[in-house]
Amino acid sequence: MSYYRYHVFFCTNVRDDGRACCGGHNAQGMRDYVKGRVKELGLAGPGKVRVSTAGCLDRCEEGPCIVVYPEATWYTYVDQDDLDEIVREHLQNGRRVKRLEI
């Protein structure tokens, strides 16, 4: 059994050469937001959800991205509403958010 039910990795990569990067979409702030929401909802901790920062996940051209394990579900997002939907549907209820998958 996995130590966490879900492990969420946020790409927070910043590129200085002008190429697309998740850091250019406030990825660190969005990660902080989701980490806070997960704690507020009582979802954080062993056997539950872990939200982590990742370096480059190499999908920046598709927009800011996160990946949720153990399913290896890749998502993009635009704003906090999208992230709230991922938290509610995937992390709380175990349902993928098809419209945000990449």
N, C-alpha and C positions, 0 to 999 in steps of 0.2 A: 504494500500500500504506500502511496506517495505521502510525504510529510505534509503537503498542502493539497487541498482539494483542487484549487486553481492557483497557478503562478502566472502573473501578468507581467510581461516585459515591455517597457516603453522605450522605443528608440528616442534618444535625446541627442543624437549626433549633430554636431555643428561643423559645417564645411566653410572654409574661408575662400574657396576658389570660385564661388558663384553658382556652383551646382546645387540642385535641390537638396534640402536637408530637413529633417524633422525638427531640429532646433530652431529653424526659421519659422515654425508654426507654434511657438511657445510650448514645445513638448515637455520641458521640465515643469512648467507651471501646470500643465494638464496632468502630468504624472502626480504632482503634489495634490491636485484637486481630487483625483481618483483615490489616492492613498488616504486622504482625509475622509472621503465618503465611505470607503470600506471600513474604516475605524468607527465612524459615526453609526454605521448600520450594524455594528457588531460582527462583521464578517472577517475581521483580521485575526491571524494567529494560527497556531498549529492545527491541522485538520481543516482549515478554512481557506482563506485567501491571503496571498502574499503579492504585493505590488513592488516591482523592482525597476531600477534604471538599467538600461542596456546601452552599450555603445552602438555603433552603426549596425543595423539589422539588414542593410543593403537593399532596402525597398523604398528609399526616400522619394524616388521618382513617382511613386504611386500615392504620394501624400503622406502626412504623418502616420506612423503605424505603431501598432502594438500586436503582440502575439500572446495568446492564452494557452497555457499548457495545463493538463496533459493532452488536450485534443489537437494542439498545434493549429488553432484557429487564428488567422491573421485578419486584423481589422484596420481600417482607416477611420478617421474622424475629422469633423470640421470644428465642433464646438463642445461645450460642456453638456449640451442636451444629448449629443451622440454618445458621449461617455456615460451619462446617466442611464441611457438605454442599454448599453453594454453591461453596466453594473447590475441593473435591474433584471434584464433578461438572461444574460449568460451567467453572471456570478451568483445571483440570488436564485434563479429559477432553472438554470441548466439548459437554456434554449439559446441557440446561436442567433445572432442578429444578421440575417442574410444580406440585408441592404447595405451593411457596412463591411462585409467580408471582401478581402482582396486575395 
